[in-house]
């Protein structure tokens, strides 16, 4: 990003916050149809996870990111859990993530039954360092027939999950290349990076799946909310199923084919989004 573009962004921020010095790191602004849509949602009586605003919000995110599929979840932490479970990572397996991140990155991994392993970030991007990833894989990993194992604890390493700090993309293309070379699944914690791209590709679309967050400190807020985005139709269907109490579709019968989770985004939150 050049200096002129940075100054344009700063001018826009100063316009939004004319009387605030310093400019706050995050402060929600509701300048559109939020109140109108909230009233529509309340009047419809569909304020839970069934309703048109959930579907429309998912469609907006698909259009914004160019992801083939988007599944709205109650918050970013739960979205991480659903994504990790849906891709088939088993309890006790290890996910390499970064040390500089919000607690939710590790919490989502733990909620899914997996274990985080922390590596360093690059100073300029504040995202996962490809050189740190290479170093970790070189020094701490044993390569066996069925995959990579952490020498320190014996856990099988199932995936790598960088986080795009403050919306600044990590060196995701380099990380993706390392994962491909090592046969590791790439997941992305894109909680903070809605609207960020690398070339013509949105963050979150370099790996098998990613999550977004719509907490009050994010570029778009639903009060609380998250999303799993992916180009994998089967994976998206799996996320949707297990996060919607694992209920099979039926006009009246309640049949749940496994222990599911009640973690879909409520319609009233989607209206705000």
Secondary structure, DSSP 8 states (H G I E B T S, - for coil): --HHHHHHHHHHHHHHTTT-SS--S------SSHHHHHHHHHHHS--SS-SHHHHHHHHHHHHHHT-SEEEEESSHHHHHHHHHHHTT--TT-EEEEESSS-HHHHHHHHHTT-EEEEE-B-TTT-SB-HHHHHHHHHHSEEEETTEEEETTT--EEEEEEEE-GGG---SHHHHHHHHHHHT-EEEEE-TT-TT-EETTEETT-SSSEEEEE-BTTSSS--BS-EEEEES-HHHHHHHHHHHBTTB---SS---BSS---B-B--HHHHHH-
